[in-house]
Amino acid sequence: MTPPQVEVKPADEFNQKLVENAHPPDWTNPKPAGRYNLVVVGAGTAGLVAAAGAAILGAKVALVERHLMGGDCLNYGCVPSKALIRASRAAYAITEAREFGIEASPPAIEFGDVMRRVRRVRAEIAPHDSVQRFAGLGVEIFLGHGHFTGKRSLEVEGERLEFRKAIIATGARAAVPPIPGLAEAGYLTNETVFSLTVLPRRLIVIGGGPIGCELAQAFARLGSQVSLVSDVPRLLPKEDTDVAALLEKQFRSEGIAMILGAKVERAERSAVGKILIVDGGQGKQTVVGDEILLAVGRAPNVEGLNLEAAGVQYDDKGVTVDDHLRTSNKNIFAAGDIGSRFHFTHAAEALGRIALQNALFFGRKRASNLVIPWCTYTNPEIAHVGLNEEEARKSGTEIETFTLPFAENDRGVVDGDTAGFARVHASKKNGRLLGATLVSRHAGESIGELVMAIQHGIKVGALGAVVHPYPTEAEIIKRLGDASQRGRLKPWMKRTLVKTFQWRR
């Protein structure tokens, strides 16, 4: 059966190429023949990893996708957002040039060209996640809406697929808060913001989490007058307070208006633009913009799957899974945003691998064994892994914390990147690394070393023995290891050494 068509706006050559790869207009679904070893519902990162792995190993696999292959990451998340952020960094670099002795005129930003490049980059990456590629791997692709009809069966576009095992990987979407008048005023989400071709002169961002912060800064650097509104008293509430304070200072320097700890009471549309009425506890305030961008969290894509027929339990946070990613139906697993608190592409990939192993090979792989980092791609970037200071204290573990500013890192000084810092938390009992935060221009590129250290139970002092190229930002990790070793040099030890060296002279 021919699947329903998908339209992506604007209808230019790049989006046409995207659709040809991710949901070909001329695609005809195969005819199911016999029971599948594995049916995967959802062709985002987790689903693609699971389907490809199973097919390469020789299993009979069906992959069901109702919209675009590649899911959120390719189409509405990582790829377009990082392409937009890269453009905004290029624009901002011109404004920083004077610090390096270079005179430059204010940048003339052609927003239409910026977004054209975003669409081009997305189209260039699309073949990696394409229908053609996965069909070539031996995966049977079914485009259209799939829903369960029983504990071991699923229907898509009138065809019945029977399976021994299944993986639900339908992901999540932008949550829409119940703000009176919001629907009438109109709003953008990450699924629509990258379709813009004209820069909003005034942009209101609701939400101070990673997505809200990344896009607020990017649009501000591209020329929008940005107002960020959040009901939380600070940005990035999952990070340490001094991390949030540093980013807030950076935002203020770039002219981003922030209204934090404020409740949005209602939205309106008027002759002057779209209006939010907010209350921050000290009286009501009016915020006016040309567009409103929602970035207040994620909602799981469980609607229409008929999970009840499959005996799969779920709630407003997603599908319920155990540590092996098994649902309440022992033959159905779930991976990615649909069943995890970690809404990251790299987490979805790791979880997709675990779900595949456990579904097909009677595996006992545990999601809790994963050490998952994250990075917020603002400038500076904020990368984190493991426990933060508050979590470590709440766990009852005695910790030692070591922090070094990038003002003491030679590469940071050379690059003018001195505002950030590196921090690690280690167990006081055995010295093992428990958590780390990097705040710098390239933090996301450096956090992997600390992820590996936590994953393998390495002691913080061992970081000092790792030789890094000089000068690099990552060298600060070595210095943290050195700092921990210096901290272990007690006064009595120093006195003993002084006497020893005096005697040896």
Helices and strands as residue ranges (DSSP letters): H 13-22, E 36-41, H 45-56, E 61-65, H 71-75, H 78-96, G 97-100, H 111-125, G 126-129, H 131-136, E 140-143, E 146-150, E 153-156, E 159-168, E 172-174, H 182-185, G 193-195, E 202-206, H 210-221, E 225-230, H 241-253, E 257-260, E 263-270, E 273-279, E 284-289, E 291-294, E 298-300, H 307-310, E 314-315, E 318-319, E 332-334, G 336-339, H 345-360, G 367-369, E 374-376, E 381-386, H 389-394, E 399-405, G 406-408, H 410-415, E 421-427, E 433-440, H 443-455, G 460-465, H 475-487, H 491-504
